[in-house]
Amino acid sequence: MTLKDPYQIIKHEHVTEKASMLQGLATSKNNPSVTRCETPKYVFIVNPKATKREIANAVEEIYAEHDVKVIAVNTINVKPKATRRRGRRGNKPGFKKAIVTLEKGNVLEHANE
């Protein structure tokens, strides 16, 4: 299946503490073991049917004004979680998460704001 619109492939940026830490690895200078990571990484929620190649092309197309180049895409399928609230059972929906590695020196400015 090929998805044409990049906004159908990339739903939104995934903002968590771990995702913020991954973004900050490229600019971190205080830890010697972390300073080796020179390429920034960003986490997005994507369409579950999207392939890695489609995700890479969509990120490059959406952020064309920043002139970014995607090096690698790692994907993770997060399973749905069973929940209980006030005695009722339910499910949190599952989703697909993509960790996108950009070339050295590329930055998505809005992601750090």
GIBELMO-V898606 format. One record per backbone hydrogen bond with DSSP energy under -0.5 kcal/mol. NH is the residue of the N-H (numbers start at 1). CO is the residue of the C=O. If there is no record, write none. Layout:
nh:NH co:CO
nh:NH co:CO
This chain:
nh:3 co:1
nh:8 co:5
nh:9 co:5
nh:10 co:6
nh:11 co:9
nh:11 co:45
nh:12 co:45
nh:14 co:43
nh:15 co:13
nh:16 co:14
nh:20 co:16
nh:21 co:17
nh:22 co:18
nh:23 co:19
nh:24 co:20
nh:25 co:21
nh:25 co:22
nh:26 co:23
nh:27 co:24
nh:28 co:24
nh:32 co:30
nh:34 co:31
nh:35 co:31
nh:37 co:34
nh:38 co:36
nh:41 co:22
nh:42 co:100
nh:44 co:98
nh:45 co:12
nh:46 co:44
nh:46 co:96
nh:47 co:9
nh:50 co:47
nh:55 co:51
nh:56 co:52
nh:57 co:53
nh:58 co:54
nh:59 co:55
nh:60 co:56
nh:61 co:57
nh:62 co:58
nh:63 co:59
nh:64 co:61
nh:66 co:63
nh:67 co:64
nh:68 co:63
nh:71 co:101
nh:72 co:101
nh:74 co:99
nh:76 co:97
nh:78 co:76
nh:78 co:95
nh:79 co:77
nh:81 co:92
nh:83 co:90
nh:85 co:88
nh:88 co:85
nh:90 co:83
nh:92 co:81
nh:95 co:78
nh:96 co:46
nh:97 co:76
nh:98 co:44
nh:99 co:74
nh:100 co:42
nh:100 co:98
nh:101 co:72
nh:101 co:99
nh:102 co:40
nh:102 co:100
nh:103 co:69
nh:105 co:38
nh:106 co:103
nh:109 co:107
nh:111 co:108
nh:112 co:108
nh:112 co:109
nh:113 co:110
